[in-house]
């Protein structure tokens, strides 16, 4: 079959094939046929599957990908696209219908879990260039890379994500799980020694948590980097130094009010590229996915990397 410029590949995270999902899928297909939009689709079946599907589609010369899923599904799709054997990603277009736990990437654009409204944006929205982040690291002597669309977290941030995944396996997917995990981890987590090198700033200190962001929301709507925007060619960095008990109490209040950068234990700056050296026990997450790798981490931004359909 010939792949036309307006043909769409659809990657769907079915979330266990519940009745609500089947109704949504039927509505989607009817809508696309009504608007005479040609498409092919795949359902994800395991962790990492969206990445393989996306890579397959773009290497087959599909130019448009609609993602129906959460932050993790979108992140997998981005990794599939940017690891594919293609010459250029900037002529590709992605769209999102949020269907996850946190939906932080969709939240930035005003895309909600209201299925019909998000599909209306897909049909009527405009195309906008966005930046994509990249982290390079070592894994068992091999140089690896991982791409992210929203944010990377180290230290407590990654520990909370790890705890959230464990709770999700027991309790199911709920947006409040991140907040519960934060409260479970925040008083027991210990700071780690790190060295950070960038053109703008050098830091040699104990790091409690760090967020390196392309978008402003993490953890289901919390603003650790409230001024981050995904089209300025810069990463927004927030690092919390080793806190006291009372620092933690105060920081939680700042965090839930979206005023994190005002707390005295916080260092924040913007950069196009940075290098982080830390010990092997420091966890890293990207868009809510634990990335298994070792320091040093080289983190950079790819400006105007891909197009996205936005309101």
QUIUR-V106786 format. One record per residue. OMEGA is omega as a letter, one per 20 degrees, with the letter a starting at -180 (* if undefined). Layout:
OMEGA / OMEGA
//
This chain:
r / r / r / a / a / r / a / r / a / r / a / r / a / a / r / r / a / a / a / r / a / r / r / r / r / r / r / a / r / r / a / r / r / a / r / r / r / a / r / a / r / r / r / a / a / r / a / a / a / r / a / r / a / r / r / a / a / r / r / r / r / a / a / r / r / a / r / a / a / a / a / r / r / a / r / r / r / r / r / a / a / r / a / r / r / a / a / r / a / r / r / a / r / r / a / r / a / r / a / a / a / r / a / r / r / a / r / a / a / r / a / r / r / a / a / r / r / r / r / r / r / a / a / a / r / r / a / r / r / r / r / r / r / r / r / a / a / r / r / r / r / r / a / r / a / a / r / a / a / a / r / r / r / r / a / a / a / r / r / r / r / r / r / r / r / r / a / r / a / a / a / a / r / a / a / a / a / r / r / a / r / a / r / a / a / a / a / a / a / r / a / r / r / r / a / a / r / r / a / a / r / a / r / a / r / a / r / r / a / r / r / a / r / r / a / a / r / r / r / r / r / a / r / r / a / a / a / r / a / r / a / r / a / r / r / a / r / r / r / r / a / a / r / r / a / r / a / r / a / a / r / r / r / a / a / r / a / a / a / a / a / a / a / r / a / r / r / r / r / a / r / a / r / r / a / r / r / a / a / a / a / r / r / r / r / a / r / r / r / r / a / a / a / r / j / r / r / a / a / r / r / a / r / a / a / r / r / r / a / r / *
//
